[in-house]
Amino acid sequence: MSVLDFDLSERDFWAKPMSEREEAFERLRARDTPAFFEEMEMSYAPKGPGYYALVKHADILEASRNPEVFCSGDGGATNIPDMPAEFAEYFGSMINMDDPRHARLRRIVSRAFTPKMIKQFEADVESAAAAIVDDLLAKGPGCDFVTEVAARLPLKIICDMMGIPESDYRFVFDRSNLILGGFDPEYTGGDLDQLAERLLNAGMELQQLVQDLAAHRAGHPTGDLISSLVNANIDGERLTMQELGSFFILLVVAGNETTRNAISYGLRLLTNNPDQRALWLEDIDGRAPGAVEEIVRLASPVNFMRRKLTRDFEMNGHLYRKGQKAVLFYWAANRDESVFADPLRFDITRHPNPHVGYGGPGPHFCLGAHLARREITVMFRELLRRVPAIEGGKPDRLHSSFINGIKHMECRF
């Protein structure tokens, strides 16, 4: 076993250059046994017992296929420390649950995210992308691609689906940035001791927004997702107002941040790989599906999810004990040399491409994967047809262990 000179629990690790992060995870994948890390001190949660870092594709697939062993509900999936009780009111969505409660919530909300339903939003996605590129051309090169292009499309589509008025777009954008801002001083204000309070306030404000709208839509439905969910009665089941609020936070945060970062990362990949840009331009529609999957693989907007063992379990030669934590590093699995030939190469024709950018198989596979694929496809189709030479400058990366994010990136064309 090699001695590691880095620590995934250290905040500074997630501020290192991407090449150093790549090398660290390559070393972790080369180990015979998974590495164990101590948990870092957090102001809002007691220090936990530590965790195993799952970085191999095979490990993440097996853990994902065994949710009854690798559970999400005991302490939460979106954080390594156990989620404090007061956080559960706002962030205790179905992503942090196990069956049967997880299955109940997913059954109620999933009808809004079938391919048939996403098809109904296609015209809205296309018109929104066209308007965003209109504005980009009017402003000219030099603007921030993240805030002016990549963030606008998923934010508008999610808010329109839910029935959030345009006057509240900025409010939703700012609160979701804070919730997924990690250790980044641009969003935390630089005072990590106050982070818990800021997170709780952001969650409370978003939940209040949707609950106020839901209270009105209960008697005055308008055909949007809030109206459907607040009035849904599927097999005698309804969402509580708390469940609706938590689901809304999950939707706007996950659906906004992740797709935004995939689009931003995609432009950077095209900038650094002109041969792949030229290949995509030869057949924009035909090569879009492969290009989008490859962008999501390399972007891996969500770095990890956490699980806790419900019983002793042996996996790939290692025995995990009941109560231990395992962190599924999707970002690392999507670079696994045993699965992806030349894994750091951007190849829009890569096939097969069994990435886990939307999570592993099983009940927690991303509910919005169809919508995310559609948004990324339409945004790049519009860009490649109308601004084919657009390039992204040096990205200003988010300082976060959870989200592989790009905060700002100048574009030129």
DOMARVO-715520 format. One record per residue: residue in three letters; x, y, z of N, C-alpha, C in turn. Coordinates in steps of 0.2 Angstrom, whole numbers, padded with zeros to 4 digits, always signed. Layout:
residues N
ALAXYZXYZXYZ/...
END
This chain:
residues 413
MET+0004-0006+0000+0000+0000+0000+0004+0006+0000/SER+0003+0010-0005+0007+0016-0005+0005+0022+0000/VAL+0010+0026+0002+0008+0031+0007+0006+0037+0003/LEU+0000+0039+0005-0003+0045+0001-0001+0052+0004/ASP+0001+0056+0000+0003+0063+0002-0002+0068+0001/PHE-0008+0066+0000-0014+0070-0001-0020+0068+0003/ASP-0025+0072+0005-0030+0070+0009-0037+0073+0006/LEU-0041+0069+0004-0048+0071+0000-0052+0075+0005/SER-0051+0074+0012-0055+0078+0016-0052+0085+0018/GLU-0046+0087+0015-0044+0093+0016-0047+0098+0011/ARG-0049+0104+0013-0052+0109+0008-0047+0111+0003/ASP-0041+0111+0005-0035+0114+0000-0035+0109-0006/PHE-0036+0102-0005-0035+0098-0010-0040+0099-0016/TRP-0046+0102-0015-0051+0104-0020-0050+0110-0023/ALA-0044+0114-0021-0042+0120-0024-0036+0119-0029/LYS-0033+0113-0029-0027+0111-0032-0029+0111-0040/PRO-0024+0112-0044-0025+0112-0051-0028+0105-0053/MET-0032+0105-0059-0035+0099-0061-0030+0093-0062/SER-0024+0095-0065-0020+0090-0066-0017+0086-0060/GLU-0017+0090-0054-0015+0086-0048-0020+0082-0045/ARG-0027+0084-0046-0032+0080-0044-0033+0074-0048/GLU-0032+0075-0055-0032+0069-0059-0027+0064-0057/GLU-0021+0066-0055-0015+0061-0053-0017+0058-0047/ALA-0020+0062-0042-0022+0059-0035-0027+0053-0036/PHE-0032+0054-0040-0037+0049-0041-0034+0043-0045/GLU-0030+0044-0050-0026+0039-0053-0023+0034-0048/ARG-0019+0038-0043-0016+0034-0038-0020+0030-0034/LEU-0026+0033-0032-0031+0029-0028-0034+0023-0032/ARG-0035+0024-0039-0038+0018-0043-0033+0013-0043/ALA-0026+0014-0043-0021+0009-0044-0020+0005-0037/ARG-0023+0007-0032-0022+0003-0026-0026-0003-0026/ASP-0024-0008-0022-0027-0015-0022-0034-0014-0017/THR-0033-0010-0012-0039-0009-0008-0041-0002-0007/PRO-0047+0000-0006-0049+0007-0006-0046+0011+0000/ALA-0044+0017-0001-0041+0021+0004-0046+0024+0009/PHE-0044+0024+0015-0048+0027+0020-0046+0034+0023/PHE-0051+0038+0023-0049+0045+0025-0053+0047+0032/GLU-0049+0051+0036-0053+0054+0041-0057+0060+0039/GLU-0063+0061+0043-0067+0067+0041-0064+0073+0044/MET-0066+0078+0040-0063+0085+0043-0068+0088+0048/GLU-0066+0092+0052-0070+0096+0057-0075+0100+0053/MET-0081+0100+0055-0086+0105+0052-0089+0108+0058/SER-0091+0115+0057-0094+0119+0062-0101+0117+0064/TYR-0104+0113+0059-0112+0112+0060-0113+0104+0062/ALA-0108+0100+0062-0109+0093+0063-0103+0090+0067/PRO-0104+0085+0071-0098+0082+0075-0094+0078+0070/LYS-0088+0078+0071-0083+0074+0067-0085+0067+0067/GLY-0086+0064+0061-0088+0057+0060-0082+0052+0060/PRO-0083+0046+0059-0078+0040+0060-0074+0040+0054/GLY-0075+0043+0048-0071+0043+0042-0074+0039+0037/TYR-0071+0038+0031-0075+0035+0026-0070+0031+0021/TYR-0072+0027+0017-0068+0024+0012-0070+0027+0005/ALA-0065+0029+0001-0066+0032-0005-0066+0027-0011/LEU-0072+0026-0014-0073+0022-0019-0072+0025-0026/VAL-0067+0023-0029-0065+0027-0035-0065+0023-0041/LYS-0066+0016-0041-0066+0012-0046-0073+0011-0049/HIS-0074+0011-0056-0080+0010-0059-0084+0004-0056/ALA-0081-0001-0056-0084-0008-0054-0087-0007-0047/ASP-0083-0004-0042-0085-0003-0035-0092+0001-0035/ILE-0092+0007-0039-0097+0011-0039-0104+0008-0042/LEU-0103+0004-0047-0108+0000-0050-0111-0005-0045/GLU-0107-0008-0041-0109-0013-0037-0113-0010-0031/ALA-0110-0005-0028-0113-0001-0022-0120+0002-0024/SER-0120+0004-0030-0126+0007-0033-0132+0002-0034/ARG-0130-0004-0036-0135-0009-0037-0137-0013-0030/ASN-0134-0011-0025-0136-0014-0018-0138-0008-0013/PRO-0143-0004-0015-0145+0001-0010-0147-0001-0004/GLU-0149-0008-0003-0152-0010+0004-0146-0011+0008/VAL-0139-0011+0005-0133-0012+0009-0130-0005+0010/PHE-0129-0002+0004-0126+0005+0004-0132+0010+0004/CYS-0134+0012+0010-0140+0016+0011-0138+0024+0010/SER-0144+0027+0008-0143+0035+0008-0146+0038+0014/GLY-0151+0035+0017-0155+0038+0022-0152+0039+0029/ASP-0147+0036+0030-0144+0036+0037-0139+0041+0037/GLY-0141+0048+0038-0136+0053+0038-0136+0057+0032/GLY-0139+0055+0027-0139+0058+0020-0134+0056+0015/ALA-0135+0058+0009-0130+0056+0004-0126+0061+0001/THR-0128+0068+0002-0125+0073-0002-0120+0077+0003/ASN-0118+0073+0008-0113+0076+0013-0109+0070+0016/ILE-0103+0071+0018-0099+0066+0021-0101+0066+0028/PRO-0101+0071+0032-0104+0071+0039-0111+0069+0039/ASP-0114+0066+0044-0121+0065+0045-0124+0072+0045/MET-0130+0072+0041-0134+0078+0041-0137+0080+0048/PRO-0136+0086+0050-0139+0088+0057-0147+0088+0056/ALA-0151+0086+0061-0158+0086+0061-0161+0092+0058/GLU-0159+0098+0060-0162+0104+0057-0161+0105+0050/PHE-0156+0102+0047-0155+0102+0039-0160+0098+0036/ALA-0163+0093+0039-0167+0088+0035-0174+0091+0033/GLU-0176+0097+0036-0182+0100+0034-0182+0103+0027/TYR-0176+0105+0026-0175+0108+0019-0171+0104+0014/PHE-0166+0100+0016-0162+0096+0012-0163+0089+0012/GLY-0169+0087+0016-0170+0080+0017-0174+0077+0011/SER-0172+0078+0005-0176+0076-0001-0175+0069-0002/MET-0178+0066-0007-0178+0059-0009-0171+0057-0010/ILE-0167+0061-0012-0160+0059-0014-0156+0057-0007/ASN-0159+0059-0002-0156+0057+0005-0161+0052+0009/MET-0164+0048+0005-0169+0043+0008-0168+0036+0005/ASP-0170+0031+0008-0170+0025+0006-0178+0022+0005/ASP-0179+0017+0001-0185+0014+0001-0188+0011+0007/PRO-0194+0011+0009-0200+0013+0004-0201+0020+0003/ARG-0199+0025+0008-0200+0032+0008-0198+0035+0001/HIS-0192+0033-0001-0189+0035-0007-0193+0034-0013/ALA-0195+0027-0013-0199+0025-0019-0206+0028-0019/ARG-0209+0030-0013-0215+0033-0013-0215+0040-0016/LEU-0210+0044-0014-0209+0051-0017-0207+0051-0024/ARG-0203+0046-0026-0201+0046-0033-0207+0044-0038/ARG-0211+0040-0035-0217+0038-0039-0221+0044-0040/ILE-0222+0048-0035-0226+0054-0036-0223+0059-0041/VAL-0217+0060-0041-0214+0066-0045-0211+0063-0051/SER-0210+0057-0052-0207+0055-0058-0211+0056-0065/ARG-0218+0056-0064-0222+0057-0070-0220+0063-0074/ALA-0217+0068-0070-0216+0074-0074-0209+0074-0078/PHE-0206+0068-0077-0199+0068-0080-0198+0062-0085/THR-0204+0059-0087-0203+0054-0092-0201+0057-0099/PRO-0198+0053-0104-0197+0056-0110-0203+0059-0114/LYS-0209+0056-0113-0214+0059-0116-0216+0066-0113/MET-0215+0067-0107-0216+0074-0104-0211+0079-0106/ILE-0204+0076-0106-0199+0081-0108-0200+0083-0115/LYS-0203+0079-0119-0204+0081-0126-0209+0087-0127/GLN-0213+0087-0122-0218+0093-0122-0214+0100-0120/PHE-0209+0099-0117-0205+0105-0116-0200+0107-0121/GLU-0199+0103-0126-0194+0104-0131-0194+0110-0135/ALA-0200+0113-0136-0201+0119-0140-0198+0125-0135/ASP-0200+0124-0129-0198+0129-0124-0190+0129-0123/VAL-0187+0123-0123-0180+0123-0123-0177+0126-0129/GLU-0179+0125-0135-0177+0128-0141-0177+0135-0141/SER-0183+0138-0139-0184+0145-0140-0180+0149-0135/ALA-0179+0145-0129-0175+0149-0124-0167+0149-0126/ALA-0165+0143-0129-0158+0143-0131-0157+0148-0136/ALA-0162+0149-0141-0161+0154-0146-0161+0161-0144/ALA-0165+0162-0139-0165+0169-0136-0158+0170-0132/ILE-0155+0165-0129-0149+0166-0125-0143+0168-0130/VAL-0143+0164-0136-0138+0165-0141-0139+0172-0144/ASP-0146+0174-0145-0147+0181-0148-0144+0186-0143/ASP-0145+0185-0137-0142+0190-0132-0134+0190-0132/LEU-0131+0184-0133-0124+0183-0133-0121+0187-0139/LEU-0124+0186-0144-0122+0190-0150-0123+0197-0150/ALA-0128+0199-0146-0129+0207-0145-0124+0209-0141/LYS-0122+0206-0136-0117+0208-0131-0110+0207-0133/GLY-0108+0203-0138-0102+0202-0141-0097+0198-0136/PRO-0091+0196-0139-0086+0192-0135-0084+0196-0129/GLY-0081+0192-0124-0079+0195-0118-0083+0194-0112/CYS-0090+0192-0113-0094+0191-0108-0093+0185-0104/ASP-0096+0184-0099-0095+0178-0094-0100+0172-0097/PHE-0097+0167-0100-0101+0162-0103-0105+0158-0098/VAL-0103+0158-0092-0106+0154-0087-0113+0157-0085/THR-0112+0164-0083-0118+0167-0081-0123+0170-0087/GLU-0120+0171-0093-0124+0174-0098-0127+0168-0103/VAL-0124+0162-0102-0126+0157-0107-0128+0150-0103/ALA-0123+0147-0100-0123+0141-0097-0128+0140-0092/ALA-0129+0146-0087-0133+0145-0081-0140+0147-0083/ARG-0141+0151-0089-0148+0154-0090-0153+0148-0092/LEU-0150+0144-0097-0155+0139-0099-0158+0134-0094/PRO-0154+0131-0090-0157+0126-0085-0161+0130-0080/LEU-0159+0136-0078-0163+0140-0073-0170+0142-0076/LYS-0170+0144-0082-0176+0146-0085-0181+0140-0086/ILE-0178+0134-0088-0182+0129-0089-0185+0126-0083/ILE-0181+0125-0078-0183+0122-0071-0188+0127-0068/CYS-0187+0134-0068-0192+0138-0065-0198+0138-0069/ASP-0198+0138-0076-0204+0138-0080-0208+0132-0079/MET-0205+0126-0078-0208+0120-0077-0212+0120-0070/MET-0209+0123-0065-0212+0123-0059-0217+0129-0058/GLY-0217+0134-0063-0221+0139-0062-0218+0145-0058/ILE-0212+0146-0058-0209+0151-0054-0208+0157-0058/PRO-0211+0163-0056-0211+0169-0061-0204+0171-0062/GLU-0203+0175-0068-0196+0177-0070-0193+0182-0065/SER-0198+0185-0062-0195+0190-0057-0191+0187-0051/ASP-0192+0180-0050-0189+0177-0045-0183+0173-0047/TYR-0181+0173-0054-0176+0169-0057-0169+0170-0053/ARG-0168+0177-0052-0161+0179-0049-0161+0176-0041/PHE-0167+0177-0038-0167+0174-0031-0166+0167-0031/VAL-0168+0163-0035-0167+0156-0035-0160+0154-0037/PHE-0157+0158-0042-0150+0157-0044-0145+0158-0038/ASP-0146+0164-0035-0142+0166-0029-0142+0161-0024/ARG-0148+0158-0022-0149+0154-0016-0146+0147-0018/SER-0147+0145-0024-0144+0138-0026-0136+0139-0027/ASN-0134+0144-0029-0126+0145-0028-0124+0145-0021/LEU-0127+0147-0017-0125+0147-0010-0125+0140-0007/ILE-0131+0136-0009-0132+0130-0006-0126+0125-0008/LEU-0124+0126-0015-0119+0122-0018-0112+0125-0018/GLY-0111+0130-0014-0105+0135-0015-0099+0132-0012/GLY-0100+0126-0008-0094+0123-0005-0091+0127-0001/PHE-0084+0127-0001-0080+0131+0003-0078+0138+0000/ASP-0081+0140-0006-0079+0145-0010-0081+0152-0007/PRO-0076+0156-0005-0078+0163-0002-0083+0167-0006/GLU-0083+0166-0013-0088+0170-0017-0095+0169-0015/TYR-0096+0163-0012-0103+0161-0010-0104+0161-0003/THR-0099+0159+0001-0100+0158+0008-0098+0164+0012/GLY-0095+0169+0008-0094+0175+0012-0087+0175+0015/GLY-0084+0169+0015-0077+0168+0018-0077+0166+0025/ASP-0083+0166+0028-0084+0164+0035-0087+0157+0036/LEU-0083+0152+0036-0086+0145+0036-0089+0144+0043/ASP-0088+0147+0048-0091+0146+0054-0099+0148+0054/GLN-0100+0153+0049-0107+0155+0048-0111+0151+0042/LEU-0107+0146+0040-0110+0142+0034-0116+0139+0035/ALA-0117+0135+0041-0123+0132+0042-0129+0136+0042/GLU-0128+0142+0046-0134+0147+0046-0136+0149+0039/ARG-0131+0151+0035-0132+0153+0028-0136+0148+0024/LEU-0133+0142+0025-0137+0136+0021-0144+0135+0023/LEU-0145+0136+0030-0152+0135+0032-0156+0141+0030/ASN-0154+0147+0030-0158+0152+0028-0159+0152+0020/ALA-0154+0149+0016-0156+0149+0009-0161+0143+0008/GLY-0161+0138+0012-0166+0132+0011-0172+0135+0013/MET-0173+0138+0019-0179+0141+0021-0182+0146+0016/GLU-0178+0150+0013-0181+0155+0008-0184+0151+0002/LEU-0180+0146-0001-0182+0143-0006-0189+0139-0005/GLN-0189+0136+0001-0195+0132+0003-0201+0136+0004/GLN-0200+0142+0007-0205+0147+0008-0208+0149+0001/LEU-0204+0150-0004-0206+0153-0011-0210+0147-0014/VAL-0208+0141-0014-0213+0136-0017-0219+0135-0013/GLN-0219+0135-0006-0225+0134-0002-0230+0139-0003/ASP-0227+0145-0004-0232+0151-0005-0236+0150-0012/LEU-0232+0148-0017-0235+0147-0023-0240+0141-0023/ALA-0237+0135-0019-0242+0129-0019-0248+0131-0015/ALA-0248+0135-0010-0254+0136-0007-0259+0139-0011/HIS-0257+0144-0016-0261+0147-0021-0264+0142-0026/ARG-0259+0138-0028-0260+0133-0034-0265+0128-0032/ALA-0265+0126-0025-0270+0121-0023-0277+0122-0025/GLY-0279+0129-0025-0286+0131-0027-0286+0134-0034/HIS-0280+0136-0036-0280+0139-0043-0275+0136-0047/PRO-0275+0130-0049-0270+0126-0053-0269+0130-0060/THR-0263+0130-0062-0261+0133-0069-0258+0129-0074/GLY-0257+0122-0072-0254+0118-0077-0247+0117-0076/ASP-0244+0120-0071-0236+0119-0070-0235+0114-0066/LEU-0229+0112-0064-0227+0107-0060-0229+0107-0053/ILE-0229+0113-0050-0231+0115-0043-0238+0113-0043/SER-0242+0115-0048-0250+0114-0048-0251+0106-0048/SER-0247+0103-0052-0248+0095-0053-0246+0092-0046/LEU-0240+0094-0043-0238+0090-0037-0242+0092-0031/VAL-0245+0098-0030-0248+0100-0024-0255+0097-0025/ASN-0258+0095-0031-0264+0092-0032-0264+0085-0034/ALA-0258+0082-0034-0257+0075-0036-0260+0070-0031/ASN-0263+0065-0033-0266+0060-0029-0265+0054-0033/ILE-0259+0051-0032-0257+0045-0035-0258+0039-0030/ASP-0262+0034-0032-0264+0029-0028-0265+0031-0020/GLY-0269+0037-0020-0270+0039-0013-0265+0043-0010/GLU-0259+0044-0013-0254+0048-0010-0253+0055-0012/ARG-0251+0059-0008-0250+0066-0009-0243+0068-0006/LEU-0240+0073-0009-0234+0076-0006-0236+0081+0000/THR-0233+0080+0006-0234+0085+0011-0231+0092+0009/MET-0232+0097+0012-0229+0104+0010-0222+0104+0011/GLN-0219+0100+0016-0212+0099+0018-0209+0095+0012/GLU-0212+0090+0010-0209+0086+0005-0209+0090-0002/LEU-0214+0094-0003-0214+0098-0009-0208+0103-0009/GLY-0207+0106-0003-0202+0111-0002-0195+0108-0003/SER-0194+0102+0000-0187+0099-0001-0186+0096-0008/PHE-0192+0094-0011-0191+0092-0018-0189+0098-0023/PHE-0192+0104-0022-0191+0110-0026-0184+0112-0025/ILE-0181+0111-0019-0174+0113-0017-0169+0108-0021/LEU-0171+0102-0021-0167+0097-0025-0167+0098-0032/LEU-0173+0100-0035-0174+0101-0042-0170+0107-0044/VAL-0171+0113-0041-0168+0119-0043-0160+0119-0042/VAL-0158+0116-0037-0151+0115-0036-0148+0110-0040/ALA-0150+0104-0040-0147+0099-0044-0148+0100-0052/GLY-0155+0102-0054-0156+0103-0061-0153+0110-0064/ASN-0151+0115-0059-0148+0121-0062-0141+0120-0062/GLU-0138+0118-0056-0130+0118-0055-0127+0113-0060/THR-0130+0107-0060-0126+0102-0064-0126+0103-0071/THR-0132+0105-0074-0132+0106-0081-0128+0112-0083/ARG-0129+0117-0079-0124+0123-0080-0117+0121-0081/ASN-0115+0117-0076-0108+0115-0076-0106+0111-0082/ALA-0110+0106-0084-0109+0102-0090-0108+0107-0096/ILE-0113+0111-0097-0112+0116-0103-0106+0120-0103/SER-0104+0123-0097-0098+0126-0097-0092+0122-0098/TYR-0092+0116-0095-0086+0112-0096-0086+0110-0103/GLY-0092+0109-0107-0092+0107-0114-0088+0112-0118/LEU-0090+0118-0117-0086+0123-0121-0079+0123-0120/ARG-0077+0122-0114-0069+0122-0113-0066+0116-0116/LEU-0070+0110-0116-0068+0104-0120-0067+0105-0127/LEU-0072+0109-0130-0072+0110-0137-0066+0115-0139/THR-0065+0120-0134-0059+0125-0135-0053+0121-0135/ASN-0052+0116-0131-0045+0113-0130-0045+0107-0135/ASN-0050+0105-0139-0050+0100-0144-0053+0102-0150/PRO-0049+0106-0154-0052+0108-0160-0054+0103-0165/ASP-0051+0097-0165-0052+0092-0169-0059+0089-0168/GLN-0061+0089-0161-0068+0086-0160-0073+0091-0161/ARG-0071+0098-0161-0076+0103-0163-0078+0102-0171/ALA-0072+0101-0174-0073+0100-0182-0077+0094-0183/LEU-0076+0089-0180-0080+0083-0181-0087+0084-0179/TRP-0089+0087-0174-0096+0089-0172-0099+0093-0177/LEU-0095+0098-0180-0098+0103-0184-0100+0099-0191/GLU-0096+0094-0193-0098+0090-0199-0105+0087-0199/ASP-0108+0085-0193-0114+0083-0192-0117+0084-0185/ILE-0119+0090-0184-0121+0093-0178-0126+0089-0174/ASP-0132+0087-0178-0137+0083-0175-0135+0076-0174/GLY-0132+0073-0179-0130+0066-0179-0125+0064-0173/ARG-0120+0069-0172-0115+0067-0167-0117+0070-0160/ALA-0122+0073-0160-0124+0076-0153-0125+0071-0148/PRO-0128+0066-0149-0129+0061-0143-0122+0059-0140/GLY-0118+0057-0144-0111+0054-0142-0107+0060-0139/ALA-0108+0066-0142-0104+0072-0139-0107+0074-0132/VAL-0113+0074-0131-0116+0075-0125-0114+0070-0119/GLU-0114+0064-0121-0112+0059-0116-0105+0060-0114/GLU-0101+0061-0119-0094+0062-0117-0092+0069-0113/ILE-0096+0074-0114-0096+0080-0110-0098+0078-0103/VAL-0103+0075-0102-0105+0073-0095-0100+0069-0092/ARG-0097+0064-0096-0092+0059-0093-0086+0063-0090/LEU-0084+0068-0094-0078+0072-0092-0080+0077-0087/ALA-0085+0080-0088-0087+0086-0083-0089+0083-0076/SER-0093+0077-0076-0095+0074-0070-0097+0079-0065/PRO-0102+0083-0066-0103+0089-0062-0104+0087-0054/VAL-0107+0081-0053-0107+0079-0046-0101+0075-0044/ASN-0097+0077-0040-0091+0073-0038-0092+0067-0035/PHE-0097+0067-0030-0098+0061-0026-0105+0061-0023/MET-0107+0055-0021-0113+0054-0016-0110+0049-0011/ARG-0113+0050-0005-0111+0046+0001-0116+0040+0003/ARG-0113+0035+0005-0118+0029+0007-0115+0027+0014/LYS-0120+0023+0018-0118+0020+0024-0120+0013+0024/LEU-0115+0009+0026-0117+0001+0026-0122-0001+0032/THR-0127-0004+0029-0132-0007+0034-0130-0014+0037/ARG-0125-0017+0034-0123-0023+0037-0116-0025+0034/ASP-0112-0030+0036-0106-0031+0034-0107-0034+0026/PHE-0102-0032+0022-0103-0033+0015-0096-0034+0012/GLU-0095-0039+0008-0088-0040+0004-0089-0038-0003/MET-0085-0033-0005-0085-0031-0012-0079-0031-0015/ASN-0078-0034-0021-0071-0034-0024-0065-0035-0020/GLY-0066-0040-0015-0061-0042-0011-0060-0039-0005/HIS-0064-0034-0003-0063-0030+0003-0070-0030+0007/LEU-0069-0031+0014-0074-0032+0018-0076-0025+0021/TYR-0082-0023+0020-0084-0017+0023-0089-0019+0029/ARG-0088-0015+0035-0092-0016+0041-0098-0012+0041/LYS-0103-0015+0045-0109-0011+0046-0108-0005+0050/GLY-0111+0001+0047-0110+0007+0050-0105+0011+0047/GLN-0100+0008+0043-0095+0012+0040-0098+0016+0034/LYS-0094+0021+0032-0096+0026+0027-0092+0024+0020/ALA-0095+0025+0015-0092+0024+0008-0094+0030+0004/VAL-0089+0033+0001-0090+0039-0003-0089+0037-0011/LEU-0094+0037-0015-0094+0035-0022-0092+0041-0026/PHE-0085+0041-0028-0083+0047-0032-0084+0045-0039/TYR-0090+0048-0042-0091+0047-0049-0086+0050-0054/TRP-0084+0056-0052-0079+0059-0056-0073+0055-0057/ALA-0070+0051-0052-0065+0047-0053-0067+0040-0057/ALA-0073+0038-0056-0075+0032-0059-0075+0033-0067/ASN-0077+0039-0069-0078+0041-0076-0071+0042-0079/ARG-0065+0041-0075-0059+0041-0078-0055+0034-0077/ASP-0059+0029-0076-0056+0023-0074-0053+0020-0080/GLU-0046+0019-0080-0043+0016-0086-0045+0009-0088/SER-0048+0005-0083-0050-0001-0085-0056-0002-0089/VAL-0060+0004-0089-0066+0005-0093-0066+0009-0099/PHE-0062+0015-0098-0062+0020-0103-0055+0020-0106/ALA-0054+0018-0112-0047+0019-0116-0045+0026-0116/ASP-0039+0028-0114-0037+0034-0114-0042+0039-0111/PRO-0043+0038-0105-0049+0041-0101-0049+0049-0101/LEU-0043+0052-0102-0043+0059-0101-0044+0062-0108/ARG-0045+0058-0113-0046+0061-0120-0053+0062-0121/PHE-0054+0068-0124-0061+0070-0126-0063+0067-0133/ASP-0067+0062-0133-0069+0059-0140-0076+0058-0140/ILE-0079+0062-0145-0086+0063-0145-0089+0056-0149/THR-0085+0052-0152-0087+0046-0155-0086+0040-0150/ARG-0084+0041-0144-0083+0036-0139-0089+0031-0138/HIS-0088+0025-0139-0093+0020-0139-0090+0013-0137/PRO-0093+0010-0132-0098+0012-0128-0095+0017-0123/ASN-0100+0020-0119-0098+0026-0115-0102+0025-0108/PRO-0100+0020-0104-0104+0018-0098-0103+0022-0092/HIS-0103+0029-0093-0101+0034-0088-0106+0034-0082/VAL-0104+0036-0077-0109+0037-0071-0110+0044-0069/GLY-0110+0048-0074-0111+0056-0073-0118+0057-0071/TYR-0123+0053-0072-0129+0054-0069-0131+0049-0063/GLY-0125+0047-0060-0126+0042-0054-0125+0035-0057/GLY-0125+0030-0052-0124+0024-0054-0131+0021-0055/PRO-0131+0014-0057-0138+0011-0059-0141+0010-0052/GLY-0148+0009-0052-0152+0008-0046-0157+0014-0045/PRO-0160+0014-0039-0165+0018-0038-0164+0026-0038/HIS-0157+0027-0037-0155+0034-0036-0152+0037-0043/PHE-0153+0034-0048-0151+0036-0055-0155+0043-0056/CYS-0151+0048-0059-0154+0055-0059-0161+0055-0063/LEU-0166+0058-0059-0172+0058-0062-0173+0063-0068/GLY-0168+0068-0068-0169+0073-0073-0164+0072-0079/ALA-0161+0066-0080-0156+0064-0085-0159+0066-0092/HIS-0165+0064-0093-0168+0065-0100-0168+0073-0101/LEU-0170+0077-0096-0170+0084-0097-0163+0087-0098/ALA-0159+0085-0094-0152+0087-0094-0149+0086-0101/ARG-0150+0080-0104-0147+0078-0110-0150+0083-0116/ARG-0157+0084-0115-0160+0088-0120-0157+0095-0120/GLU-0157+0098-0114-0154+0105-0113-0147+0106-0116/ILE-0143+0101-0114-0136+0102-0117-0136+0101-0124/THR-0140+0096-0127-0140+0095-0134-0142+0102-0138/VAL-0148+0104-0135-0151+0110-0139-0146+0116-0138/MET-0143+0117-0132-0138+0123-0131-0133+0123-0136/PHE-0129+0117-0137-0124+0116-0141-0126+0116-0148/ARG-0131+0114-0150-0134+0114-0157-0135+0122-0159/GLU-0137+0126-0155-0138+0133-0156-0132+0136-0157/LEU-0127+0135-0152-0120+0138-0152-0116+0136-0158/LEU-0116+0130-0160-0112+0127-0166-0115+0130-0172/ARG-0121+0131-0173-0124+0133-0179-0123+0141-0180/ARG-0124+0144-0174-0124+0152-0175-0117+0155-0173/VAL-0113+0152-0168-0107+0154-0166-0102+0149-0166/PRO-0100+0146-0172-0096+0140-0172-0089+0140-0170/ALA-0087+0146-0170-0080+0147-0167-0079+0150-0160/ILE-0085+0149-0156-0084+0152-0149-0080+0147-0145/GLU-0076+0151-0141-0071+0147-0137-0072+0150-0129/GLY-0070+0146-0125-0070+0147-0118-0063+0149-0115/GLY-0062+0154-0111-0056+0156-0108-0054+0151-0102/LYS-0049+0153-0098-0047+0150-0092-0053+0150-0087/PRO-0055+0144-0085-0061+0144-0081-0059+0146-0074/ASP-0064+0149-0070-0063+0151-0063-0067+0145-0060/ARG-0063+0141-0057-0067+0135-0054-0070+0136-0047/LEU-0075+0132-0046-0078+0132-0039-0074+0128-0034/HIS-0073+0131-0028-0069+0128-0023-0074+0123-0019/SER-0075+0117-0021-0080+0113-0018-0078+0106-0019/SER-0079+0101-0014-0078+0094-0015-0084+0091-0018/PHE-0089+0094-0017-0096+0090-0020-0097+0092-0027/ILE-0096+0098-0029-0098+0100-0036-0092+0101-0040/ASN-0091+0098-0046-0086+0100-0050-0088+0106-0055/GLY-0087+0112-0052-0091+0118-0055-0086+0123-0058/ILE-0089+0127-0063-0085+0132-0066-0089+0138-0064/LYS-0087+0143-0060-0090+0149-0058-0091+0154-0064/HIS-0085+0155-0067-0085+0161-0072-0080+0158-0078/MET-0081+0160-0084-0077+0159-0089-0078+0164-0095/GLU-0073+0168-0097-0074+0172-0102-0075+0169-0109/CYS-0079+0171-0113-0079+0168-0120-0077+0173-0125/ARG-0075+0170-0131-0073+0174-0137-0075+0171-0143/PHE-0077+0175-0148-0079+0172-0154-0078+0177-0160/
END
